[in-house]
Amino acid sequence: MSEIRILPLGGMREIGKNMYVVEVDKEMYILDCGLSYPEESQFGIDTVIPDFSYVESNADQLAGVFLTDGHMDVMGALPYFLEKFDVPVFGTALTIELAKLAIKNSGLNVSTDDFHVIDEDMKIEFEKTSVEFFKTTHTIPDSVGICINTQAGSIVYTGDFRIDQSTHGQYRTNLLDIAEIGSKNVLALLSDSTNAESYIENASEIRVAEEVRNVFLNSESRIIVSAVSDNILRIQQTLNAAHHVGRKVFLTGKEIEKILEAAIKLGKLELPEEDLIQPIENLGMYDKNQIIILDASGPGESIKQIERMAEGFHQQVTIEKGDLVYIVTSPSVSLDVQMGVMKNKIYRAGGTVETISDNIFASGHGTPDELKLMLNLIQPTYFIPVQGDYSMLSKHAHLALEVGLPSDHVFILKNGDVITYDTEKEEAHVSGQIQTGNVLVDGSGVGDIGNIVLRDRRILSEDGVLVAVVTIDRRKKQILSGPKIITRGFVFVKESGGLIEQSETIVRQSVEKILAEKKFDWGTLKQEIRDNLSKELYKQTNRRPIILPVITAVKS
């Protein structure tokens, strides 16, 4: 019988960074390889990716990486993964195309080209297992769930999904396939928990399309639409509504043109008319009521782009009096503060703001009734809620109990927990923990920023820096010049002359004390300056700036 283990490396008790390892008889299957975006306390960090240490120690067991869609929380860490591992990658046509684009944009040295395009009808045979896929509904075409078939039963991973029975074409969930999978022996279900806490059920995408169209119909001003670049569904609805009301669309944003080009090439996005999208240079050729400006950037970046427009710093567009800014991608709760700041800037510039969530709840993630439907269709023996904060996982676990799963068959995990299925006893349990965590990406540096550096960046942002410059003669045991105090972000020097003079005195006394001792030590000297200055500065200002002693020694 098979030895089966499930190990989350990301996506547990957090939003994004989805990465789950399934091991069957020492064959390792990677389900998604995503990133997350930094918290406010992670100053200067660009992205956060999972820790691949466990995979590195078992690299010879890698069977492949399986992607459920083309969003960055699902495949954004893939370039960093493929830089370390030469392994086949499986995904649908659009997902693979966007993954290749992400690799190209990363600038990393990724040499592998082992990509395999799959679809919902495909079954991939491995030595110990087979892997199948089923079509799901999300805000991007070509999203799928994954089913790994083992001797003990199948392990099903939904990826990001919602169930909207009014969708059609490439966005329609294949409920028949899901029900067929559920009619067999499903050992475990890993299911998206992002909207498990929602008190409101999702509006249908037909209702969403009507909402976008009505906003366009009821506005006589220029409309600036803000979307996330990989939310292809919202972009399609925007293009359709623009065509319906007879407006032209002008694109801004770094990523949007390449993503749209890939989606159009694969037939995943349709232009209602050939000249609907116009070059931004043609903006002045149309009246304001004929214009829609579509800004589509990454999550969080879209807010910054609109702020730049409001402040007059955007290279292509400035928000003018009467403009309507329409946000068609529902922002996450974590961006509430940034949203408030952005709205304030838009109104100051003379514009107005509407969001799609003002009138309806529209998300690409399943709400409670949809999550319970998935549970009832799959009928798993064990259930593992994934993709969400602890409260979301806990709520999803409660939904599983509502549909009849025993409490000891539902696992709320954290990253690094190991679920082992004992094939002799026919039971699953948490069997231990592996090393996992966050790897911080800052520019070209991957994993070289730790807690100490983040702490220093936080202090710099809050209390600033003070530099004490002194030149000494160690042989004569004299101060030749200085001390000179330089500050940035700490106090306004012109109004703090007394504090600066006092700081210079403390530095001078500290240096003279160490010079007078028989044994001279550079580390002791710098620490003496830091300690003495820090105590006095905190006493005077209640602030703790970073103190940098710069000591230069010259020979007599």
N, C-alpha and C positions, 0 to 999 in steps of 0.2 A: 504493500500500500504506500501511498505518497506521503512524504513529509512536507507539510504546508506551513508557511509563515507569512504574515502580513506586517510590514514595518513602515509607518509613515515617517518620511524625512522632512516634510513640510505640510502646511495646510491644516494642521490641528491647533485649535485655540488661537487662530490668527486668520486674517483675510489675505488670500493670495499665497504665493510660494508653494503651490500644490505639487507634491511629489510623493508617490507611494510605491513601495517595493513589494512585489509578491514573489515569494520563493517556492518553487515546486521541485523537490528532489534536487536541490542545489542549482537549479536553473533560475536566474534572476530576471524578472520582468519589471521594467520601470514604467509606471503609469503617470504620465505628465512630468514636466520638468520646468516649473514656473518660477517667477520672481515676484517679489512684492516691492512696494515703494516705501521709502524711509518714513519713520515717524518724525514729528517735529523735533524731538530730542536728538536725532541722529544727524547732526549738523554736517552739511557738505557731502553726505552720502548720496550716491545716485540711485542705486538699487540694492536690494537684499536678495541673496540666493541661498538655497539649502547647502548644508555641509555634506560634501560627497565622500567623506572619510570612509564610511562603511562600505560604499561601493568600491572605493579604491582597494580596500583590503580583500575584496571578493570579486575583482574585475574579471577573473577567468570564468566566472559563472554567468556573465551578462548575456542575455538572449536578445534583448532589444529594448528600445524606448518606444512607447505607444502614446500618441498625443490625441486628446479628445477634441480640441479646437485650436484656432489660431490666435487666441488672446494671450497677452504677455504673462498673465498669472498662471497660464497653462504651459507655455513653451518659451518664456523669456529667458530662462536660465540655460536653455539648450546650447547656445554658443559656448558657454563656459564648461558645460558637461562634455561636449564633443572635442574641446581642446585637450581634455584629459583622456577620453575613451574613444576608441574606434569601434563603433557599435552601430548596427542598423537602426534606422528611425522609420516608424510607420505612422502614417496619418493620411487623411483625405487630401484631395488635390489642392484645395485652397490652403489648408493647414500647412502642407509641405511647402507651398510657394511662399507663405508668410514666414515660415521658419527659416527658409533660405535667405529671405530679405533681412530677417533679424540677425542672422549670422554675418551677412555682408555689412550691415550697419554697425555691428559690434567692433569691427576692426581687429578681431582676434585671429590668431593663426589656426584656423580650422581647416584641415586638409581632407577630411572624410567627405565622400559624396554618396554614401550608402543610404539613400532615401528610397522609400517604397510607398507608392500611392495605393491606398486601400479604399474600399467602399463597403456599404452595409451588406452586400451579398458575398463578401469574401471571407474565406476561412483559411487561416495560416496554421500549418501543421508544424509543431516542434517535436523534439524527441519525447518529452514527457507530457506535453499538453497540446491543445489547439486553442487558437485565439480567434474569436468572432467579434463582430461589431453590430451595433444597432443605431438607427438614426434617431437623433434627438432634436428638440427645438431650443435654440439659443439666439442671441442677438447677432450671430454671425453664421453664414451658411456652412454646410459641411461639418457640423458638430456631430459627434458620435459618442455612444457609450461603448464600453469594452467588456467582453465576457471571456474569462480564462477558464477553459474546461479542464478539470482534473479528474482523477479516478474517484476522489471523494466527493465530487460535486463541483459546480462552477463558482467562480468568484466574479462578481459583477460590479463594475465601477461606472457610475452614471456620467461623470464629468459634470460640467455646468449644464443645467437643463431647466426647462419649465415645460408644462404640458398645456398647450393651447389648442383646443380641438377645432378652432376656426382657421388655423394656419393651413397653407397648402403649398404644393410644389416643394422646393428644396428646403423649406423650413418645417415641413410637417413631421411630427414624431411618428415613428412606425410602431404603433401600439400593438399590432399583431405580432411583430417580432419579439417585443418585450414580453407579451403574454406567453408566447411559445417558450421563451427562455425560462419564464417562471413556472411553466407546467412541468419542467424537468427538476432535477435536484440542484437547487441553488444553495451552496454552502454558506456564502457570505455576500452581503450587499454593502458597498461603500457608496454613500449617497450625499449629494450637495446639500448643505445646511444653511446657505447664506440667508435665505428669507424664512427660516423656520419660525422666527418670532413674529412675523408680520400678522397684524390684526385685520389687514385688508387683503382680499384676494386680487390677483393680477387681473388687470383689464385685458381683453383680447387684443391682438395686434390689429384687428379690423377697427376696433375702437380707438386705438392709438393713431392709426393712419387718419381717421376722421378728425381727431383732435388737432393733428398737425395741419391738415388741410383747412380746418376752420380758423385757426390762428392766422394762416396766410390770407384767407378770404376776408377776414375782418380787419386787416391792417392796411392802411394806405401809405405807410411810411416805408423806408428802407428797412429790411430785416437782416439782422446778423444772427445766423444760427450757430450755436456752439455744440459740438458733438465730440465724442471720443473716436479717434481715427479708425479703430478696428471694430466699431459697432456698425457693421455693414447694414444691418436691418434698418437702423434709424436713418442712415445716410440714404438708403433706397427710398424710405418713406418721405424724406425731405425732397429728393429729386422728383418723386411722383407728384407731391403736392405742389412743387414749383411749376411743373408742367401744367397741372390742372388749373392754376390761377394765372398762367401766362407770364411767369417771371423767368429771368435768366439767372444762372447760378455761377458765382465767382468763388474760386477755391483759394484759401490761405492755409498755412500749416505745413510743416516740414514733411510729415509722413503721408499726408492724405493722397497726393498724386500717385505715389508708387503703389500704395495699397489699392486704390481704385483701379489703377492700370492692371494689377494682378487679378483683381476680382472680375473686371470686365473681360479680360482675356480668357478666363475660365468659365465665363457665362454665369458667374455668381452674383453679378450686379448688372442691371439693365438700364440703359439710358432711354427714357421715354421719347426723346427726340434727339437728332444728331448734334445740333448746335446748342443744346440746353446749357452745357458747361462752356463758359466763355473765359478767355484769358483775362487776368486781372487788369491788364493794360486797357481793356475796353470798358472799364467801369464808368468812365465819363461819357460814354455814348448813349447811356440809358437814363431815363427819369428814375427818381428814387423809388417810385411805386412799381418799377419793373425789375427791381434788383433784390436778389438774395445772396448774401455773402456767407459761405459755409466755411467756418473754421473748425478743422478736425485735427486735434493733436492727441498726445498721450494723456492718460488720467492725471489730473493735477495741472499739467502743462496747458490744457485748454483754458483753465481759469486764468493763468498768467498771461496768455495771449489776449484774452478779452480785457484784462487790466491794462495791458500795454496800449490797446486801442483807446481805452477811456482816458489814459494819461497822455496820449499823443506820441507815444514812443514806438508804436508798431510801424514797420517799414512800409506797409501797403495800405492799411486802413486806419482811419481815425473815427471814433464814435462822434456823431454830430447830433445837434438838437433834433428831437423827434424820432431818432432811430429806435427800433425795437430789437433788443437782444433776447433771442429765444433759445433756451437751453433744453435740447431734446434728449440728452442723456442724463438720467436721474443720478445726481451725485451721491457718493457714499456719505454716511453720517460723519465720518472722520474729516470731511471737507467742509463742514458747516461753517466754521469760522472763516475760512478762505472765501466761501460763497458770500457771506455777509459783507466782507471787505470789498469784494468785487462788485456787488450790487450797489454799494454806496458810491463807488467810483463811477459807475455807469450813470447813476442819477445826477451826480455832480457835473458830468459831461453833457447833460441834457437828454439822455436816453431813458428808456424804460426797460424793465426786465419781466419776462415771463418764463416759467419752467414747465416742462411737460407734467411734472408732479403736482402742479397747482390744482389740477382738476381730476387727475386720474392717477392710479398706482400702476406703473408699468415697469417691469423688471424682467431680465433674462433668466432669473432664478426662480425656482418653484416656491410657491406659498403653501401653507399647511395642507390644504385640500389636495394640491398637486403632489406633495410629498407623500401623503397617505395613499394616493392612487398608485404611485410607483411602488410603494411597499406592498400593496395588495396584489399588484400585477406580478412582482418578482417572487413574493412569498419566500424570503430567505430563512434559513435556519438561524443564522447569526446576522446581526446588524451593527455596522460601524458608521456613525455619522461623521462626515468629513467636511472640510472647507467652511470654516467659520470660527468665530470666537467661542469661548466656553459656553456662554449663555445660549448661543445658537445650537451648538452640539447637544446641550442638555435638553433644549426644547424639542429638537428632532428626535432624541431618544425617547422623550415622553410621547411623541406622536406614534413611535413604533410600539410602545406599550398599549396605546389606544387601539391599534389594529390587531392586537392579540399576541405580540411576541413576548415570551417570558423575560423577566427583568435580567436574569443571569445569562441571557443570550444577546444582550445589548451592551456594547463597550464604548465608553467615552474615553478616548485615548489622548495622550499628548505626544508631540513629536519624539521619536526614539523608542516608544513603547513597542514591544514585540508580541504579536498574537501568534500563538502556535496551536495548530490543530492536531491533536493526538488521534491518529487514525485507528489505534487499537481500542482506546476508550471511547472513540467517536465524540470527542468534546474539545472545545476551544477554550483557551485561557491565556491571560497575560503572563508570559514566561520570563520577562526580563526587559532590559533596556540596552540600547546601543548608543554610541556617541552621535550626537546631532546638534544642530544649532544654526545660527545665522552667520553667513559669510557676507561681509560688507564690501560693496564695490564702489570705489571712489576714483573716478577718472579711469586711468589704466591700471590702478592698483586693485587687486582682488585679494581680500582677506588680510591686507596689511594694516588695516585700521582696527584698533581694539578699543576696549572700554576706557583706557587711560587717555587716548587721543580724543575720544568723544567727550570725556569729562573736561579736558582742556578747552575744546571748542565751545562747550557750554559755558564755561567760565569766561572765556573771551567774549562771548555774545552778551553775557549778563554784566560782568564787572570790568572788562577791558584788560589792558596790559600795562605794566610799568617796567621800564628798562633803566637800570642804574649803571652808568658807565664810569669806570675809574681806571687810571693808568698809575702803575706802581713801579718802584725800584726795589726788588726783593733784597738786594745786597745791602743797600743803605737803609732798608726798611722804612721807606718814605712813600707818600702819595705825591706823584709828580703833577697830576692834573685831575680835576673833578673833585668830588663826584658830580656828575651831571644826570639829572632825572628827565626821562622822556616818557610821556604817557600817551596812550591812544584808547579812547572809549572808557576812561576811568573818571577823570575830572576835567573841568574846563580850566586850563592852566592859568589864564589871565585872572580868574577869580579865586584861585587857590594858591596864591604865592606863599602864604604861611605854611601850608601843608607841604609844598614842594621843598621849601627851605628846611623844614623839620625832617623830611625824608633824606635830604642830602646830609644833614647832621648825623642821622642814624647810620647811614652807609659809611660815612667817614669814621665814626667811632668803631663800627664793626670791623672795618679794614685795619685800623690802627691796633685794635686788640689782637687780631690774628698775626699781624706783622711783628708784634712785640713778643710773641711766643717763640721758643727755641725751635720747635718743629713746625714748618710751614706746610699746609695741606690745602690744595685748591678746592677740593670738595667741601672741607670744613669752612673755608672762607665764604664760599657762595651760599652754603646753608645758613651760616650766621647772618648774612645779609637778608636772606629770605625770611628767616624766623623773626628777626627783630623788626623788619619793615612790616611784615604781615600783621603782627600784633598791633602795632601803632596805627596802621591804616584802617584796620577793622574797628579799632577803638574810636577813631575819628569819623569814619564814614559808613560803618556797617557794610563794607564791601570787601571782597577778597579778589583783587586783580591777580592775574598771573604775573609774578615778579621774575624778571630775567636779569641777573647780574652779568655784566660784560666787563671782565677784568683783563687788562692788557699789561703784561710785564715787559719792561725794557732793561737792558744792561747798562750799567754806569759807564 
